[in-house]
Amino acid sequence: MIKYFFKRLFQSAVVMLIVAFVSFSLFNFVGDPINNMVGEETSDEERSQLRESLGLNDPVHIQFSRFIVNASKGEFGISYQLRRPVSELITERLPATIELVFISALIALVSGTLLGVYTGINRKGFFSDIILAISLLGVSLPTFVIGILFIYLFAVILGILPSFGRGEVVDLGFWSTGFLTTTGLKAIILPSVTLSLFQMTYIIRLVRAEMMEILQTDYIKFAKARGLSEKSIYYKHALKNGLIPVITIAGINIGTLIAFSIITETVFQWPGMGFLFIQAVQFVDIPIMSAYLFFIAFVFVMINFIVDILYYFIDPRIRVKAEAASG
Amino acid sequence: MNFRFLSKILLAIFLIFASNTVFAKTIKWSMQGDSLTLDPHAQNEGPTTQVSRQVYEALVTRGLDMSIGPQLATKWKAVDPNTWYFFLREDVKFSNGQPMTSEDVVFSILRAKQPTSDFKEYISTISSVKAIDKYTIQIKTSKPNPILLNQLSNIFVMSKKWSNENFATAPQNWDAGQETVFKKNSKWWGDVEHNITEIQLLPIKNAATRVAALLSGEIDIVTDAPVQDLNRISSSAGHKVESTPQMRTIFLGMDQAADQLRSGNTGDNPFKKKEVRQALYQAIDIEAIKKKVMRGLSEPAGIITFPGVTGYTKALDKRLPYDVDAAKQLLADAGYPDGFEVELRCPNDRYVNDEAICTAVVGMLGKIGVKVNLFAQTKSKHFKELKDDQGDFYMLGWGVPTLDSHYVFHYLYESGASWNKVNFSNADVDAAIRVMEGEVDLDKRNAAIAKAWQIVKDDISYLPLHHQVISWASKSNIDVPIRPNNEPLFRFSRVN
């Protein structure tokens, strides 16, 4: 067990080191930050002074080790554009992204499962065809197109939902939430639905496939033979078994949602981390870019690590293999 | 409870209600970017200055017509070319009620000269500032500076006491990219011409969302409306669009110093010959670019400066005629009857439709046999590589914040200047630039400017394209006067 645990931990550390190197390389290969920091009329001496004070003239390995040490402490330096610590900026923007991702995941999971069950049961139905067709649109249309369509429909034409921003937020000290105000709740609807569509489609199809497979199994036939109600068969016996892979996939995809939120946040002017990242890219604000990359990689690695560890407890086959190997 | 008592309460409630709704006039203002900081001296950058100007004032300022006039100083005089006196208004109070004195002005100018200030280069000719009495200050310059007033109009004055208490300790906790609210200062010294009580700045990065927010009524005015949406906005009920030429000219540069073009195929540098430069100039159909690429929103340019700048004249701004046959003949005369090959470098996210303009130019130059390969990339890489002398043929735009021709010559034409990437060098022009910097006799100075413009225009050192036009879109009941520097002055705005 301990060996398995450390092996996974070591693998995660290697991945993080590689990501760290990539995010560090940004400093050397993406444009010249100095040009963006100072006005066009700044003299060449001042430019080189600034390079020196930012440590951009040190050898690469020294810059890299400094980067690793600081990154492990959660420090990514000062933003070139906003002149504030990057760690502070990220923690400020984190609540907006987490709330958006949480609501999106919830919408995707709940409606995806319900629609998936429905289409799985009524395979030839008219509504099933419509649901599947629309869900196909959800995957094939780019997120920003869907976002803009929603904005035009619900904000410009119908005028019932705000087109941008997060509404009023309540600051709880450690967390700023939009869940406690009406404007905040209204503001989260469009972006979260937009963000959830892709996931939702994914889950609809997964649940549908699972349901169709499970409904063919012997124990369902037996349950039918026993005269159990349809409701009880579908939702209690069939769905329960179908949900195991869905939850696994949905969990892993939370990382994807955070990453995908960049586009949604830009379209809706949602003041989250993805938005911060896009602003940073345009300004070549490398400390923010590398910190964001590092953070997203960390989320992915952590989720994968936790899932691996959970598998160890859930799936006896892995346990046996691991023990045989260490044996 | 008797009736009179009840009616008093109702009246009180009505008045509170009325003062909040009938008299409260808010303008919700949106643009793509946000201020980078609320410190008025930290960043010399467009949106940041726009935001600071709604809050801070300077010794002198530009009015709606862009001319310099008094603001915190009522009058000023130069006793010799290097010594200026400014006489301050005596009735100015900061928003915390503290009266403004010469001490605050001296403090602010010195603060803008600190190493961490982005304005230190901008006002580098100011060598000393001191308070003569409570309402008089003296500014000494290291050399005669005819554009001192221009520069001072961007140096904002803040309270010394407040600044030391609030800025000295830590950076402010203010998050760019979100809502910024400006409230009316009831202690302001001037005649109030506006009728608004509050401005909310709500930056929206995505152009489509910004337009949608305007159309849905969540935003009152957008000061950077995208060209392709203007028709739709003005045709929508309750909205209007206003346009004016912007203080920025777009042009192409050709390196005339290299012995061989880095991206050429002729083994030499055709740009060294004036005939070639003129051929390219006359092969560009600027009216077609205006009509097709800019949708009418550009003003064809003959020089790299625009109306309102000292030294600009209509005659200078006249272009050479568009004439493909003449261009072909010029190329043949120069010894390139079959044309040549060159790479055109363009930004794709800096100027209005920058990449599309370059694409159009590629096709037009193809007609006279010059094969142009377009290389368009993001601004941060484009400008860096240009600075590193990697461009043979490139696009650049130039604004003139000081509204004086010196700003153009000093950066684009002076020998060895930082943005003179065509490597233009002319002793007469350099001499004229010295005159612009040191001559306080305006007639002599204007003569030098006119002479320099004529030399560079005749030389065709650059290919001027057009002056950009800016457009503001707003609700019909919002009246914010549009200005060529894209800076709204909300103290002149009205909500009807």
Contacts between the chains, C-beta under 8 A, distances in Angstrom:
chain1	res1	chain2	res2	distance
A	30	B	380	7.8
A	31	B	378	7.5
A	31	B	380	3.6
A	31	B	381	5.1
A	31	B	384	5.7
A	32	B	380	7.1
A	32	B	384	4.2
A	32	B	387	7.9
A	35	B	380	6.5
A	35	B	383	5.7
A	35	B	384	5.3
A	35	B	387	6.8
A	36	B	380	5.9
A	38	B	118	7.3
A	39	B	44	5.2
A	39	B	45	7.7
A	39	B	118	6.3
A	39	B	121	7.0
A	39	B	122	7.7
A	40	B	411	7.4
A	40	B	418	7.3
A	40	B	419	6.7
A	41	B	121	5.7
A	41	B	122	7.6
A	41	B	411	6.8
A	41	B	418	6.9
A	42	B	121	6.1
A	43	B	121	7.2
A	43	B	418	7.7
A	44	B	418	7.7
A	46	B	121	7.6
A	81	B	36	6.1
A	82	B	36	6.5
A	82	B	37	7.5
A	82	B	176	5.7
A	83	B	36	7.8
A	83	B	37	6.8
A	83	B	42	7.2
A	83	B	171	6.6
A	84	B	171	5.8
A	92	B	175	6.1
A	144	B	206	7.8
A	147	B	209	8.0
A	148	B	208	5.0
A	148	B	209	7.3
A	148	B	212	7.4
A	151	B	208	7.5
A	151	B	209	6.1
A	151	B	212	4.6
A	152	B	212	6.1
A	155	B	212	5.8
A	155	B	213	7.3
A	155	B	216	4.3
A	155	B	218	7.3
A	156	B	212	5.3
A	156	B	215	4.9
A	156	B	216	4.6
A	159	B	216	5.9
A	159	B	217	7.3
A	162	B	218	6.2
A	163	B	209	6.0
A	163	B	212	4.8
A	163	B	213	4.6
A	163	B	216	5.5
A	163	B	218	6.0
A	164	B	202	7.6
A	164	B	204	5.3
A	164	B	209	5.3
A	164	B	210	8.0
A	164	B	212	8.0
A	164	B	213	5.3
A	164	B	218	7.2
A	165	B	178	8.0
A	165	B	179	7.6
A	165	B	202	6.8
A	266	B	205	5.9
A	266	B	206	5.6
A	267	B	206	5.3
A	267	B	208	7.7
A	267	B	209	5.8
A	268	B	209	6.7
A	269	B	202	8.0
A	269	B	203	7.5
A	269	B	204	4.8
A	269	B	205	6.2
A	269	B	206	6.9
A	269	B	209	6.2
A	271	B	175	7.3
A	271	B	177	6.2
A	271	B	178	5.2
A	275	B	177	6.8
A	275	B	205	7.4
A	276	B	177	7.7
A	278	B	205	7.1
A	279	B	177	6.4
A	279	B	205	7.2
A	282	B	349	7.3
A	283	B	380	7.8
A	284	B	380	4.5
